[in-house]
Amino acid sequence: MNKPKLEVGDRVIWNGKNAKIIRVTPLGRYVVDVGDTSVMTYGQNLKKLEEKDMEDNTQAITIIRDGNKTLAIYTSRGGMTDITKTAVARCHPDDEYDFEIGSDIAYSRLMGFPEVSKAAKKENEQLKERIRDLEISNTSWAENFAQLKRNKDTAVHNLGEEKANLKEQLSKQKEINKELVDEHAELIRDYAHATNRIDDLEEQLSKQKEINKELVDENEKSKDKVKELESMNADLTSEAQYLERKVKRFADECEKLEAEIEKLKPSNKEIKVCDTVEIVNSKACYSLYEEWIDKYLPKFANQWNEFHDPKNGDIGIVMAKAKHYRSGEMLYAVLIGEKVYIMGKEGIKLHNR
C-alpha cells in the first residue's frame, strides 16, 4: 500500500506529536511546525493525519520501547488537540533491559504515581545483589591496593635514582646544546652573508644576460646587414663591370660614327645621336619623365634616376632623341659618366665634335 503524498499544510504526527508541514525543500525533506519550534525531517518519519483521526475524541496511553528506553505517551484526540504528556524510563547500561519493569516505571512517572510495586522490589533485589558483589570485589581490591602501594614505593625509589641520573645527563646536555646553539648562530650569519652574495651575483648575472642578449641580437642584425651589403656590393660590382663594357662599346661605336660624320660634314648644326654636348642649363632636365626613357632608350633605363639633375659644364654623349608627347619639344638622352639624363634643347649645346 503506497504511503499518501505529503504536501504543505498537511497535519502529521512526528515523534509522537501533532505537527503541520510548512515547507518542502528541493531535496525532498519536510519542515514541520511542532508547537513552539520547527524541525526538518524525511517523509518516512511523518504520518499523515486523516480527517477521521482529527475528528475522533479519544484518550489513550501508548507504551513503546526505543532502544534501552521505555516511553509512556498520553494522547488526547479531539479536533486538533496535541499530546499532553510523555514519560521516559531509561535502563542502566549495566542492567538487562526488561520491558515490564520499564513500562511500570514509565507509566508511574506519566501518571504521577510513586514508583513502587513489583518493579521497585525487583530493582531492590538487584541492588542488594550488586552490593554483595561489590563487597566481594572490595576485599580483592584492598589486597590489590596493598600490592600496588608496595609497587609504588619501589617505583618511587627507582624513579628517584633515575631522576638523579637524568639530572646529571641533562646538565651535560645543556652544555652541549649551548655549544651547538653558538655554532648554529655562526652558521646562520655565514649563511646570511652567502645568501646576500648569491643575490648580488644573480642580479649581476641577470644584467649580464640581458646585455649579452642585446649584443647577440645586435650581432645578428649586423651579420644580416653585412650579408645584405655584400650582396648589394656584388650586384653593383657586376653591374658596374657590365656598364663599363657597354660604355666602352658605345664609345667605340661613337668614335666610328664621329669619324663618319666628320667625313659627311653636315651643313647645319642640329644635335644628333652620338653628338658630344655640354650642359648649359641643368634646370632643363626632365627628372620625372620615366615613360620617355622606357620608350626611347629602354636599355639605359636602369641608369636613369628620378630627381637627379646634371651640373652645368658636364660633357656627355647624346644616346637618343625624341619629342615630348605633349608639348612636342625635342628631348635628348645624354649619357654623362654612367648616368643618363633627359635634357630639353635649351639645356645643351654642341661641344667640340
C-alpha positions as CSV (number, residue, x, y, z in Angstrom):
1,M,0.0,0.0,0.0
2,N,1.5,3.3,-1.1
3,K,2.0,6.0,1.6
4,P,-0.1,9.1,1.0
5,K,1.8,12.0,-0.6
6,L,2.6,14.8,1.8
7,E,2.1,18.5,0.9
8,V,2.4,21.9,2.6
9,G,-0.4,22.4,5.1
10,D,-0.9,18.7,5.9
11,R,-1.4,17.7,9.5
12,V,1.0,14.9,10.5
13,I,2.4,13.0,13.5
14,W,6.2,13.5,14.1
15,N,7.9,11.8,17.0
16,G,4.6,11.2,18.7
17,K,3.5,14.8,18.4
18,N,1.0,16.6,16.2
19,A,2.7,18.8,13.7
20,K,2.0,20.8,10.5
21,I,4.1,20.8,7.2
22,I,5.1,24.4,6.4
23,R,7.7,23.8,3.7
24,V,9.1,21.1,1.3
25,T,12.8,21.5,0.4
26,P,14.2,20.9,-3.1
27,L,15.9,17.7,-1.8
28,G,12.5,16.3,-0.7
29,R,12.8,17.0,3.1
30,Y,9.9,18.4,5.1
31,V,9.9,21.4,7.5
32,V,7.2,20.9,10.1
33,D,5.9,23.2,12.8
34,V,5.7,21.4,16.2
35,G,4.2,23.9,18.6
36,D,7.0,26.3,19.7
37,T,9.7,25.0,17.3
38,S,10.3,23.9,13.7
39,V,12.2,20.8,12.6
40,M,13.4,19.3,9.2
41,T,12.9,15.6,8.7
42,Y,12.3,12.9,6.0
43,G,8.9,11.8,4.8
44,Q,9.3,8.3,6.4
45,N,9.3,9.9,9.8
46,L,5.9,11.5,9.3
47,K,2.4,10.0,9.4
48,K,-0.4,12.0,7.8
49,L,-3.4,12.6,9.9
50,E,-6.7,11.8,8.1
51,E,-9.8,13.9,8.9
52,K,-11.4,11.0,10.7
53,D,-8.3,10.8,13.0
54,M,-8.6,14.5,13.8
55,E,-12.3,14.3,14.5
56,D,-12.1,11.3,16.9
57,N,-12.4,12.3,20.5
58,T,-10.4,9.6,22.3
59,Q,-7.8,9.3,25.0
60,A,-5.0,6.7,25.1
61,I,-1.8,5.8,26.8
62,T,0.8,4.2,24.5
63,I,3.9,2.4,25.9
64,I,6.7,1.7,23.4
65,R,10.3,0.7,23.5
66,D,13.1,2.8,22.0
67,G,16.4,1.1,22.4
68,N,17.2,1.0,26.2
69,K,14.3,3.5,26.9
70,T,10.7,2.8,27.5
71,L,8.2,5.7,26.6
72,A,4.7,6.2,28.0
73,I,2.8,8.6,25.8
74,Y,-0.6,10.1,26.9
75,T,-2.7,11.3,23.9
76,S,-6.0,13.1,23.9
77,R,-7.5,13.3,20.4
78,G,-10.3,15.7,19.8
79,G,-10.2,18.0,16.9
80,M,-6.5,19.2,16.8
81,T,-5.7,18.5,20.5
82,D,-1.9,17.6,20.9
83,I,-0.2,15.1,23.2
84,T,-0.4,16.4,26.7
85,K,2.3,14.3,28.5
86,T,5.2,12.0,27.9
87,A,7.3,10.0,30.4
88,V,10.6,8.0,29.9
89,A,12.2,5.2,31.8
90,R,15.9,4.5,30.9
91,C,17.6,1.2,31.6
92,H,21.1,1.4,33.1
93,P,23.8,0.3,30.6
94,D,25.0,-2.4,33.0
95,D,21.5,-3.9,33.5
96,E,19.5,-6.2,31.3
97,Y,16.5,-4.5,29.7
98,D,13.1,-5.6,31.0
99,F,10.0,-4.2,29.1
100,E,7.7,-5.0,32.0
101,I,9.8,-3.1,34.5
102,G,10.4,-0.2,32.1
103,S,6.6,0.0,31.3
104,D,5.8,0.0,35.1
105,I,8.2,2.9,35.8
106,A,7.3,4.9,32.7
107,Y,3.6,4.6,33.5
108,S,4.1,5.5,37.1
109,R,6.0,8.6,36.1
110,L,3.4,9.5,33.5
111,M,0.5,9.3,35.9
112,G,2.5,10.8,38.9
113,F,2.3,7.5,41.0
114,P,5.0,6.5,43.4
115,E,7.4,4.1,41.7
116,V,6.9,1.0,43.9
117,S,5.2,-2.3,43.4
118,K,7.0,-5.3,42.0
119,A,9.2,-3.3,39.7
120,A,10.6,-1.5,42.7
121,K,11.0,-4.7,44.6
122,K,12.8,-6.4,41.8
123,E,15.0,-3.4,41.4
124,N,15.8,-3.5,45.2
125,E,16.7,-7.2,44.9
126,Q,19.0,-6.4,42.1
127,L,20.6,-3.6,44.1
128,K,21.2,-6.0,47.0
129,E,22.8,-8.5,44.7
130,R,25.1,-5.8,43.3
131,I,26.1,-4.7,46.9
132,R,27.2,-8.3,47.7
133,D,29.2,-8.4,44.5
134,L,30.8,-5.1,45.4
135,E,31.7,-6.3,48.9
136,I,33.5,-9.3,47.5
137,S,35.1,-7.2,44.9
138,N,36.2,-4.7,47.6
139,T,38.2,-7.3,49.5
140,S,40.1,-8.3,46.4
141,W,40.6,-4.6,45.7
142,A,42.1,-4.0,49.2
143,E,44.7,-6.7,48.5
144,N,45.4,-5.3,45.1
145,F,45.7,-1.8,46.6
146,A,48.3,-3.0,49.2
147,Q,50.3,-4.6,46.4
148,L,50.0,-1.5,44.3
149,K,51.3,0.6,47.3
150,R,54.4,-1.7,47.6
151,N,54.9,-1.4,43.9
152,K,54.5,2.4,44.2
153,D,57.2,2.6,46.9
154,T,59.6,0.6,44.8
155,A,58.8,2.7,41.7
156,V,59.3,5.9,43.7
157,H,62.8,4.8,44.8
158,N,63.7,3.7,41.3
159,L,62.4,7.0,39.9
160,G,64.5,9.0,42.4
161,E,67.7,7.3,41.3
162,E,66.7,7.6,37.6
163,K,65.8,11.3,38.2
164,A,69.3,12.0,39.7
165,N,70.9,10.3,36.7
166,L,68.7,12.2,34.3
167,K,69.5,15.5,36.0
168,E,73.3,14.9,35.6
169,Q,72.8,13.9,31.9
170,L,70.6,17.0,31.4
171,S,73.3,19.3,32.8
172,K,75.8,17.8,30.3
173,Q,73.3,18.0,27.5
174,K,72.7,21.7,28.3
175,E,76.4,22.4,27.9
176,I,76.5,20.6,24.6
177,N,73.3,22.4,23.5
178,K,74.9,25.8,24.3
179,E,77.9,24.9,22.1
180,L,75.5,23.8,19.3
181,V,73.5,27.0,19.6
182,D,76.6,29.2,19.3
183,E,77.7,27.1,16.3
184,H,74.3,27.4,14.8
185,A,74.2,31.2,15.2
186,E,77.6,31.4,13.5
187,L,76.4,29.2,10.7
188,I,73.3,31.4,10.3
189,R,75.5,34.5,10.0
190,D,77.6,32.8,7.4
191,Y,74.5,31.6,5.5
192,A,73.0,35.1,5.5
193,H,76.3,36.6,4.1
194,A,76.5,33.9,1.5
195,T,72.8,34.4,0.6
196,N,73.4,38.2,0.1
197,R,76.4,37.4,-2.0
198,I,74.4,35.0,-4.1
199,D,71.7,37.6,-4.6
200,D,74.3,40.1,-5.8
201,L,75.8,37.6,-8.2
202,E,72.4,36.6,-9.5
203,E,71.5,40.2,-10.1
204,Q,74.8,40.8,-11.9
205,L,74.3,37.6,-13.9
206,S,70.8,38.7,-14.9
207,K,72.0,42.1,-16.1
208,Q,74.9,40.4,-18.0
209,K,72.5,38.1,-19.6
210,E,70.4,41.0,-20.8
211,I,73.5,42.7,-22.1
212,N,74.6,39.5,-23.9
213,K,71.2,39.1,-25.4
214,E,71.3,42.6,-26.7
215,L,74.8,42.1,-28.1
216,V,73.7,38.8,-29.7
217,D,70.7,40.5,-31.3
218,E,72.8,43.4,-32.5
219,N,75.4,40.9,-33.8
220,E,72.8,39.0,-35.7
221,K,71.4,42.2,-37.2
222,S,75.0,43.3,-38.1
223,K,75.6,39.9,-39.8
224,D,72.4,40.3,-41.8
225,K,73.3,43.9,-42.7
226,V,76.8,42.7,-43.8
227,K,75.3,40.0,-45.9
228,E,72.9,42.4,-47.5
229,L,75.7,44.9,-48.2
230,E,77.9,42.2,-49.6
231,S,75.1,41.1,-51.8
232,M,74.5,44.7,-53.0
233,N,78.2,45.2,-53.5
234,A,78.4,42.1,-55.6
235,D,75.4,43.2,-57.6
236,L,76.8,46.7,-58.0
237,T,80.3,45.4,-59.0
238,S,78.8,43.1,-61.6
239,E,76.5,45.9,-62.9
240,A,79.5,48.3,-63.0
241,Q,81.6,45.9,-64.9
242,Y,78.7,45.3,-67.3
243,L,78.2,49.1,-67.7
244,E,82.0,49.6,-68.3
245,R,82.0,47.1,-71.1
246,K,78.8,48.6,-72.5
247,V,80.1,52.2,-72.3
248,K,83.3,51.1,-74.0
249,R,81.4,49.5,-76.8
250,F,79.3,52.6,-77.2
251,A,82.4,54.8,-77.1
252,D,84.0,52.7,-79.8
253,E,80.8,53.0,-81.9
254,C,80.6,56.7,-81.2
255,E,84.2,57.2,-82.4
256,K,83.4,55.4,-85.6
257,L,80.2,57.4,-86.0
258,E,82.0,60.6,-85.3
259,A,84.6,59.7,-87.9
260,E,81.9,59.0,-90.5
261,I,80.0,62.2,-89.5
262,E,83.2,64.2,-89.9
263,K,83.5,62.8,-93.4
264,L,80.0,63.8,-94.2
265,K,80.5,67.4,-92.9
266,P,76.9,68.3,-92.4
267,S,76.0,71.9,-93.3
268,N,73.6,72.5,-90.3
269,K,74.2,72.4,-86.6
270,E,71.4,70.1,-85.5
271,I,72.2,68.0,-82.4
272,K,72.1,64.3,-83.4
273,V,72.6,61.0,-81.7
274,C,76.2,60.4,-80.7
275,D,76.9,64.1,-80.7
276,T,79.0,65.4,-77.8
277,V,77.2,68.1,-75.9
278,E,77.7,70.4,-72.9
279,I,75.2,71.0,-70.2
280,V,74.4,74.8,-70.2
281,N,71.2,74.8,-68.2
282,S,70.7,72.0,-65.7
283,K,67.2,73.2,-64.9
284,A,66.1,72.0,-68.3
285,C,66.5,68.4,-67.1
286,Y,63.3,66.2,-67.1
287,S,64.0,64.1,-64.0
288,L,60.4,62.7,-63.8
289,Y,59.8,61.6,-67.4
290,E,60.4,57.8,-66.9
291,E,58.0,56.9,-69.7
292,W,60.2,58.7,-72.2
293,I,63.3,56.6,-71.2
294,D,61.3,53.4,-71.1
295,K,60.1,54.1,-74.7
296,Y,63.1,55.6,-76.5
297,L,66.1,54.2,-74.5
298,P,65.0,51.2,-72.6
299,K,68.4,49.6,-72.4
300,F,69.7,52.5,-70.3
301,A,66.5,52.8,-68.1
302,N,68.4,51.5,-65.1
303,Q,71.0,54.3,-65.5
304,W,68.3,57.0,-65.2
305,N,67.3,58.2,-61.8
306,E,64.4,60.3,-60.7
307,F,65.1,63.7,-59.0
308,H,68.8,63.7,-60.3
309,D,70.0,66.6,-62.4
310,P,73.4,67.1,-64.1
311,K,75.7,70.1,-63.4
312,N,76.3,72.9,-65.8
313,G,79.5,72.3,-67.7
314,D,79.2,68.5,-67.7
315,I,80.1,66.8,-71.0
316,G,78.1,63.9,-72.3
317,I,77.0,61.9,-75.4
318,V,73.5,62.0,-76.9
319,M,72.2,58.4,-76.9
320,A,68.7,59.1,-78.2
321,K,66.3,62.0,-79.1
322,A,62.6,62.2,-79.5
323,K,59.8,64.7,-79.0
324,H,57.8,65.3,-75.8
325,Y,54.5,63.6,-76.3
326,R,52.5,66.6,-75.1
327,S,54.5,69.8,-75.9
328,G,56.3,68.5,-79.0
329,E,59.7,69.8,-77.7
330,M,62.7,67.8,-78.8
331,L,64.3,65.9,-75.9
332,Y,67.7,64.4,-75.7
333,A,69.0,61.4,-73.7
334,V,72.5,62.5,-72.6
335,L,75.0,59.9,-71.1
336,I,77.3,61.5,-68.6
337,G,79.6,59.0,-67.0
338,E,77.3,56.1,-66.0
339,K,74.1,58.2,-65.7
340,V,71.6,59.1,-68.3
341,Y,69.7,62.5,-68.1
342,I,66.7,63.7,-70.2
343,M,67.5,67.2,-71.4
344,G,65.5,69.9,-73.2
345,K,67.1,71.6,-76.3
346,E,67.8,74.8,-74.3
347,G,69.7,72.9,-71.7
348,I,72.6,71.6,-74.0
349,K,74.8,72.8,-76.8
350,L,77.2,71.1,-79.2
351,H,80.7,70.5,-77.9
352,N,83.9,70.1,-79.9
353,R,83.0,67.1,-82.0
